[in-house]
Each structure stands twice: as structure tokens, then as C-alpha cells.
Amino acid sequence: LKLGAIYPIAKLEFLDEYGMPDFDVGNDFISDWQLTCSDQNGVQRTATVTLNNTEHFYDINVNKIWIGQQVRLLAGIKLQTGDDYYLPQGVFYITNPVEVYQPNQKSITLNLIDKWAGLDGTIGGTLDGTYQINPNDNLFTAIQQLLLLDRGNGRPLDATPPVLDSLYFAMTSQISDAYGNVSTVPFLNAPYTLRTEAENTYADVLLGISTMLVATCGYDKTGHLVFRSANTDVKDSTRPIAWNF
């Protein structure tokens, strides 16, 4: 509060096929941006970014900007030292760019959806065949293996490692057989067969796994697919430490 004027800044990084920054657009070329976040399963982050395009640097072109290109949005403030301080706001796919042509203005607005769009059929992710998870398969291993499947161009669906709520690694469940015998198994073991038919999506598989885990799933601000426990019976004392003061 004592610093006086605070200047918000934003930056858009255009990523290569490995998820690394190829080039970025600084605050001078970003005329407006908006971000929407939610806790729902699936798409959790959407954004719109409007760029000044008077020099035609950001035309819709296979060598410039195209639908399905990945970008990372960062936002922050300019410090008193003159340095820029950014925090990540998400990794997104460009869906439907909108160009505006006016005599004194040329801009392009990028509509962005987080990386779930690459799994639910928006940008890709449709199953070519049946995908099945069998009883007692490790669900976290299944998530990891699914994301590493070939997208069809030699690249995985998502090379960024997924994140699982650490509570799951210590959780167990009780299973009764037909004779009434009870056994204890890891909670991460699939309790039943999950079969997803062709023409559905990889997102449908992940939502099925989320149901088994009693979890919410979606991409966080750093671009990791995260599964968080939705079990309200968990005591705070058993939760992992978030911060040591």
C-alpha cells in the first residue's frame, strides 16, 4: 500500500512442440487480457488476449499463429527497481483467433482454453480404438501412460508429468469377495473395469479415473494435470504440509 502506483503487466509466451518458449509477446503489444478460473472437472482455465497487430507480426499463418498452438500466459507487476515480476497463469491452446481490421487499428484476439482442450476433442484427443483399465491396475500409472500416448505426430498427448494428491499414496480400501472375506488394497488400485469405446475421448478416460479416485481433475496454472482428493472426510491433520512458517 505504501508503494504508490502499481503497474500490472502481462506476457504471452508461444511454445514449441516441446513446451519450451519459442518467442514471447510483452506488455507493450498486449492491449487487453482476461482470465477465468474454476474448480470443475475438465477445463478449469480460459482466457482471451488481444494483441496489437499493426505490424502484422501476429497474423493467422502457419509460420506465425495457428489454431492448436500452445501458449503460456504470465501476469504480474513492474517492481520499483524497474524489473518485471511475473507469475504463471496457465498453459493454453489457441482455439479461434479473431482479427480486427480498421483504418486506424489492427488487432487480433486469441481465445485460449487450457490443455484439457487437447484431450476432450476440442483440439484433439478422440480415441481411435477402445481404451480399457482393468481391476487392480494402478490408476496413477494409468494416467501417466495415457498422457504419453502418441498424438499421431510423434509427440505425446502431454509430456508434462501429472500430479496426484499425495493423500492417495497412503490410502487403502476394504474389498470383500463372494465368500465375505475382507482384504485391504491400495486405494490407487482400480476397483472395476473402465472401458471407453472408440470415438469417445481421452478426457472421458480421465474423468472415469477421477470418479474412481473421488477426485477433481484439471490443469493448474503451471500446465500440470492435477488430481485433487474430493473426499471431505479427510482430517486436516493428515493432509500434506503446504507451507512451513
C-alpha positions, 0 to 999 in steps of 0.5 A: 500500500505504501508503494504508490502506483502499481503497474500490472503487466502481462506476457504471452509466451508461444511454445514449441512442440516441446513446451519450451518458449519459442518467442514471447509477446510483452506488455507493450503489444498486449492491449487487453487480457482476461482470465477465468478460473474454476474448480470443475472437472475438465477445463478449469482455465480460459482466457482471451488476449488481444494483441496489437497487430499493426505490424502484422507480426501476429497474423493467422499463418502457419509460420506465425499463429495457428489454431492448436498452438500452445501458449503460456500466459504470465501476469504480474507487476513492474517492481520499483527497481524497474524489473518485471515480476511475473507469475504463471497463469496457465498453459493454453491452446489457441482455439479461434483467433479473431482479427480486427481490421480498421483504418486506424487499428489492427488487432487480433484476439486469441481465445485460449482454453487450457490443455484439457482442450487437447484431450476432450476433442476440442483440439484433439484427443478422440480415441481411435480404438477402445481404451480399457483399465482393468481391476487392480491396475494402478490408476496413477500409472494409468494416467501417466501412460495415457498422457504419453500416448502418441498424438499421431505426430510423434509427440505425446498427448502431454509430456508434462508429468501429472500430479496426484494428491499425495493423500492417495499414496497412503490410502487403502480400501476394504474389498470383500469377495463372494465368500465375505472375506475382507482384504485391504488394497491400495486405494490407487488400485482400480476397483472395476473395469473402465472401458471407453469405446472408440470415438469417445475421448481421452478426457472421458478416460480421465474423468472415469479415473477421477470418479474412481479416485473421488477426485477433481481433475484439471490443469493448474496454472503451471500446465500440470494435470492435477488430481485433487482428493474430493473426499471431505472426510479427510482430517486436516491433520493428515493432509500434506504440509503446504507451507512451513512458517 
